[in-house]
């Protein structure tokens, strides 16, 4: 998804999910959220 705030600024959300960190099923799943802001000049 990409949300344009105006002609020059856009925001793109992201989500990364890591199952079995370190290849160990005893570790909990990790969720990482990101927000990318793009400026056009």
PDB file of N, CA, C and O in Angstrom:
ATOM      1  N   UNK A   1       0.829  -1.173   0.000  1.00  0.00           N
ATOM      2  CA  UNK A   1       0.000   0.000   0.000  1.00  0.00           C
ATOM      3  C   UNK A   1       0.876   1.239   0.000  1.00  0.00           C
ATOM      4  O   UNK A   1       1.994   1.230   0.515  1.00  0.00           O
ATOM      5  N   UNK A   2       0.354   2.292  -0.580  1.00  0.00           N
ATOM      6  CA  UNK A   2       1.071   3.556  -0.623  1.00  0.00           C
ATOM      7  C   UNK A   2       0.048   4.666  -0.456  1.00  0.00           C
ATOM      8  O   UNK A   2      -0.914   4.751  -1.219  1.00  0.00           O
ATOM      9  N   UNK A   3       0.254   5.510   0.535  1.00  0.00           N
ATOM     10  CA  UNK A   3      -0.661   6.606   0.812  1.00  0.00           C
ATOM     11  C   UNK A   3       0.005   7.921   0.437  1.00  0.00           C
ATOM     12  O   UNK A   3       1.011   8.303   1.033  1.00  0.00           O
ATOM     13  N   UNK A   4      -0.553   8.612  -0.546  1.00  0.00           N
ATOM     14  CA  UNK A   4      -0.024   9.910  -0.961  1.00  0.00           C
ATOM     15  C   UNK A   4      -0.661  10.991  -0.098  1.00  0.00           C
ATOM     16  O   UNK A   4      -1.879  11.169  -0.102  1.00  0.00           O
ATOM     17  N   UNK A   5       0.178  11.708   0.638  1.00  0.00           N
ATOM     18  CA  UNK A   5      -0.332  12.828   1.429  1.00  0.00           C
ATOM     19  C   UNK A   5      -0.568  14.044   0.547  1.00  0.00           C
ATOM     20  O   UNK A   5      -1.524  14.794   0.743  1.00  0.00           O
ATOM     21  N   UNK A   6       0.315  14.227  -0.422  1.00  0.00           N
ATOM     22  CA  UNK A   6       0.169  15.259  -1.446  1.00  0.00           C
ATOM     23  C   UNK A   6       1.060  14.848  -2.618  1.00  0.00           C
ATOM     24  O   UNK A   6       1.485  13.694  -2.677  1.00  0.00           O
ATOM     25  N   UNK A   7       1.354  15.755  -3.551  1.00  0.00           N
ATOM     26  CA  UNK A   7       2.164  15.406  -4.725  1.00  0.00           C
ATOM     27  C   UNK A   7       3.605  15.067  -4.367  1.00  0.00           C
ATOM     28  O   UNK A   7       4.274  14.358  -5.119  1.00  0.00           O
ATOM     29  N   UNK A   8       4.090  15.557  -3.239  1.00  0.00           N
ATOM     30  CA  UNK A   8       5.507  15.435  -2.897  1.00  0.00           C
ATOM     31  C   UNK A   8       5.819  14.459  -1.760  1.00  0.00           C
ATOM     32  O   UNK A   8       6.981  14.098  -1.573  1.00  0.00           O
ATOM     33  N   UNK A   9       4.809  14.023  -0.993  1.00  0.00           N
ATOM     34  CA  UNK A   9       5.061  13.171   0.163  1.00  0.00           C
ATOM     35  C   UNK A   9       4.161  11.935   0.105  1.00  0.00           C
ATOM     36  O   UNK A   9       2.952  12.042  -0.100  1.00  0.00           O
ATOM     37  N   UNK A  10       4.773  10.754   0.290  1.00  0.00           N
ATOM     38  CA  UNK A  10       4.021   9.497   0.310  1.00  0.00           C
ATOM     39  C   UNK A  10       4.484   8.655   1.504  1.00  0.00           C
ATOM     40  O   UNK A  10       5.652   8.700   1.892  1.00  0.00           O
ATOM     41  N   UNK A  11       3.568   7.900   2.070  1.00  0.00           N
ATOM     42  CA  UNK A  11       3.866   7.025   3.202  1.00  0.00           C
ATOM     43  C   UNK A  11       3.534   5.596   2.812  1.00  0.00           C
ATOM     44  O   UNK A  11       2.460   5.322   2.274  1.00  0.00           O
ATOM     45  N   UNK A  12       4.475   4.671   3.091  1.00  0.00           N
ATOM     46  CA  UNK A  12       4.287   3.255   2.785  1.00  0.00           C
ATOM     47  C   UNK A  12       4.505   2.447   4.064  1.00  0.00           C
ATOM     48  O   UNK A  12       5.610   2.446   4.606  1.00  0.00           O
ATOM     49  N   UNK A  13       3.473   1.761   4.556  1.00  0.00           N
ATOM     50  CA  UNK A  13       3.659   0.917   5.744  1.00  0.00           C
ATOM     51  C   UNK A  13       4.227  -0.444   5.361  1.00  0.00           C
ATOM     52  O   UNK A  13       4.110  -0.872   4.213  1.00  0.00           O
ATOM     53  N   UNK A  14       4.837  -1.116   6.322  1.00  0.00           N
ATOM     54  CA  UNK A  14       5.372  -2.448   6.074  1.00  0.00           C
ATOM     55  C   UNK A  14       5.320  -3.300   7.324  1.00  0.00           C
ATOM     56  O   UNK A  14       5.281  -2.779   8.439  1.00  0.00           O
ATOM     57  N   UNK A  15       5.318  -4.613   7.141  1.00  0.00           N
ATOM     58  CA  UNK A  15       5.306  -5.550   8.262  1.00  0.00           C
ATOM     59  C   UNK A  15       6.166  -6.752   7.903  1.00  0.00           C
ATOM     60  O   UNK A  15       6.000  -7.351   6.841  1.00  0.00           O
ATOM     61  N   UNK A  16       7.088  -7.100   8.797  1.00  0.00           N
ATOM     62  CA  UNK A  16       7.912  -8.300   8.622  1.00  0.00           C
ATOM     63  C   UNK A  16       7.610  -9.240   9.783  1.00  0.00           C
ATOM     64  O   UNK A  16       7.551  -8.816  10.937  1.00  0.00           O
ATOM     65  N   UNK A  17       7.418 -10.517   9.470  1.00  0.00           N
ATOM     66  CA  UNK A  17       7.139 -11.525  10.483  1.00  0.00           C
ATOM     67  C   UNK A  17       8.234 -12.581  10.419  1.00  0.00           C
ATOM     68  O   UNK A  17       8.509 -13.135   9.354  1.00  0.00           O
ATOM     69  N   UNK A  18       8.857 -12.858  11.556  1.00  0.00           N
ATOM     70  CA  UNK A  18       9.940 -13.841  11.617  1.00  0.00           C
ATOM     71  C   UNK A  18       9.457 -15.028  12.455  1.00  0.00           C
ATOM     72  O   UNK A  18       9.249 -14.910  13.662  1.00  0.00           O
ATOM     73  N   UNK A  19       9.287 -16.165  11.792  1.00  0.00           N
ATOM     74  CA  UNK A  19       8.867 -17.382  12.466  1.00  0.00           C
ATOM     75  C   UNK A  19      10.103 -18.179  12.890  1.00  0.00           C
ATOM     76  O   UNK A  19      11.068 -18.260  12.131  1.00  0.00           O
ATOM     77  N   UNK A  20      10.091 -18.757  14.069  1.00  0.00           N
ATOM     78  CA  UNK A  20      11.191 -19.573  14.591  1.00  0.00           C
ATOM     79  C   UNK A  20      12.541 -18.862  14.475  1.00  0.00           C
ATOM     80  O   UNK A  20      13.424 -19.338  13.762  1.00  0.00           O
ATOM     81  N   UNK A  21      12.715 -17.722  15.169  1.00  0.00           N
ATOM     82  CA  UNK A  21      14.001 -17.035  15.118  1.00  0.00           C
ATOM     83  C   UNK A  21      15.146 -17.971  15.516  1.00  0.00           C
ATOM     84  O   UNK A  21      14.996 -18.799  16.415  1.00  0.00           O
ATOM     85  N   UNK A  22      16.276 -17.833  14.846  1.00  0.00           N
ATOM     86  CA  UNK A  22      17.469 -18.664  15.049  1.00  0.00           C
ATOM     87  C   UNK A  22      17.166 -20.140  14.799  1.00  0.00           C
ATOM     88  O   UNK A  22      17.851 -21.011  15.337  1.00  0.00           O
ATOM     89  N   UNK A  23      16.147 -20.429  13.987  1.00  0.00           N
ATOM     90  CA  UNK A  23      15.737 -21.798  13.641  1.00  0.00           C
ATOM     91  C   UNK A  23      15.435 -22.625  14.885  1.00  0.00           C
ATOM     92  O   UNK A  23      15.687 -23.830  14.926  1.00  0.00           O
ATOM     93  N   UNK A  24      14.885 -21.946  15.908  1.00  0.00           N
ATOM     94  CA  UNK A  24      14.552 -22.604  17.161  1.00  0.00           C
ATOM     95  C   UNK A  24      13.059 -22.416  17.403  1.00  0.00           C
ATOM     96  O   UNK A  24      12.597 -21.293  17.601  1.00  0.00           O
ATOM     97  N   UNK A  25      12.301 -23.518  17.387  1.00  0.00           N
ATOM     98  CA  UNK A  25      10.844 -23.424  17.531  1.00  0.00           C
ATOM     99  C   UNK A  25      10.426 -23.000  18.935  1.00  0.00           C
ATOM    100  O   UNK A  25       9.257 -22.678  19.146  1.00  0.00           O
ATOM    101  N   UNK A  26      11.344 -22.989  19.904  1.00  0.00           N
ATOM    102  CA  UNK A  26      11.028 -22.522  21.257  1.00  0.00           C
ATOM    103  C   UNK A  26      10.972 -21.001  21.346  1.00  0.00           C
ATOM    104  O   UNK A  26      10.407 -20.458  22.295  1.00  0.00           O
ATOM    105  N   UNK A  27      11.556 -20.303  20.358  1.00  0.00           N
ATOM    106  CA  UNK A  27      11.538 -18.840  20.344  1.00  0.00           C
ATOM    107  C   UNK A  27      10.198 -18.342  19.825  1.00  0.00           C
ATOM    108  O   UNK A  27       9.599 -18.951  18.939  1.00  0.00           O
ATOM    109  N   UNK A  28       9.734 -17.234  20.381  1.00  0.00           N
ATOM    110  CA  UNK A  28       8.481 -16.632  19.948  1.00  0.00           C
ATOM    111  C   UNK A  28       8.625 -15.995  18.569  1.00  0.00           C
ATOM    112  O   UNK A  28       9.720 -15.615  18.156  1.00  0.00           O
ATOM    113  N   UNK A  29       7.504 -15.886  17.870  1.00  0.00           N
ATOM    114  CA  UNK A  29       7.468 -15.196  16.580  1.00  0.00           C
ATOM    115  C   UNK A  29       7.703 -13.705  16.807  1.00  0.00           C
ATOM    116  O   UNK A  29       7.198 -13.135  17.775  1.00  0.00           O
ATOM    117  N   UNK A  30       8.467 -13.074  15.920  1.00  0.00           N
ATOM    118  CA  UNK A  30       8.790 -11.646  16.025  1.00  0.00           C
ATOM    119  C   UNK A  30       8.046 -10.883  14.928  1.00  0.00           C
ATOM    120  O   UNK A  30       8.061 -11.281  13.763  1.00  0.00           O
ATOM    121  N   UNK A  31       7.401  -9.788  15.311  1.00  0.00           N
ATOM    122  CA  UNK A  31       6.711  -8.904  14.366  1.00  0.00           C
ATOM    123  C   UNK A  31       7.443  -7.570  14.354  1.00  0.00           C
ATOM    124  O   UNK A  31       7.696  -6.988  15.409  1.00  0.00           O
ATOM    125  N   UNK A  32       7.784  -7.081  13.161  1.00  0.00           N
ATOM    126  CA  UNK A  32       8.487  -5.806  13.014  1.00  0.00           C
ATOM    127  C   UNK A  32       7.668  -4.915  12.084  1.00  0.00           C
ATOM    128  O   UNK A  32       7.440  -5.258  10.924  1.00  0.00           O
ATOM    129  N   UNK A  33       7.230  -3.775  12.599  1.00  0.00           N
ATOM    130  CA  UNK A  33       6.474  -2.819  11.789  1.00  0.00           C
ATOM    131  C   UNK A  33       7.375  -1.689  11.320  1.00  0.00           C
ATOM    132  O   UNK A  33       8.261  -1.241  12.047  1.00  0.00           O
ATOM    133  N   UNK A  34       7.134  -1.233  10.091  1.00  0.00           N
ATOM    134  CA  UNK A  34       7.931  -0.137   9.538  1.00  0.00           C
ATOM    135  C   UNK A  34       7.022   0.888   8.859  1.00  0.00           C
ATOM    136  O   UNK A  34       5.916   0.575   8.418  1.00  0.00           O
ATOM    137  N   UNK A  35       7.517   2.099   8.793  1.00  0.00           N
ATOM    138  CA  UNK A  35       6.840   3.161   8.028  1.00  0.00           C
ATOM    139  C   UNK A  35       7.907   3.861   7.198  1.00  0.00           C
ATOM    140  O   UNK A  35       8.880   4.385   7.741  1.00  0.00           O
ATOM    141  N   UNK A  36       7.724   3.868   5.876  1.00  0.00           N
ATOM    142  CA  UNK A  36       8.658   4.536   4.975  1.00  0.00           C
ATOM    143  C   UNK A  36       7.998   5.817   4.476  1.00  0.00           C
ATOM    144  O   UNK A  36       6.855   5.796   4.021  1.00  0.00           O
ATOM    145  N   UNK A  37       8.707   6.908   4.561  1.00  0.00           N
ATOM    146  CA  UNK A  37       8.223   8.189   4.057  1.00  0.00           C
ATOM    147  C   UNK A  37       9.093   8.587   2.863  1.00  0.00           C
ATOM    148  O   UNK A  37      10.319   8.616   2.963  1.00  0.00           O
ATOM    149  N   UNK A  38       8.452   8.890   1.741  1.00  0.00           N
ATOM    150  CA  UNK A  38       9.157   9.252   0.516  1.00  0.00           C
ATOM    151  C   UNK A  38       8.879  10.725   0.183  1.00  0.00           C
ATOM    152  O   UNK A  38       7.727  11.150   0.089  1.00  0.00           O
ATOM    153  N   UNK A  39       9.951  11.481   0.010  1.00  0.00           N
ATOM    154  CA  UNK A  39       9.857  12.883  -0.367  1.00  0.00           C
ATOM    155  C   UNK A  39      10.358  13.053  -1.786  1.00  0.00           C
ATOM    156  O   UNK A  39      11.430  12.554  -2.127  1.00  0.00           O
ATOM    157  N   UNK A  40       9.604  13.745  -2.614  1.00  0.00           N
ATOM    158  CA  UNK A  40      10.027  14.020  -3.995  1.00  0.00           C
ATOM    159  C   UNK A  40      10.379  15.499  -4.119  1.00  0.00           C
ATOM    160  O   UNK A  40       9.611  16.370  -3.713  1.00  0.00           O
ATOM    161  N   UNK A  41      11.554  15.765  -4.686  1.00  0.00           N
ATOM    162  CA  UNK A  41      12.005  17.142  -4.877  1.00  0.00           C
ATOM    163  C   UNK A  41      11.996  17.510  -6.330  1.00  0.00           C
ATOM    164  O   UNK A  41      12.346  18.635  -6.684  1.00  0.00           O
TER     165      UNK A  41
END
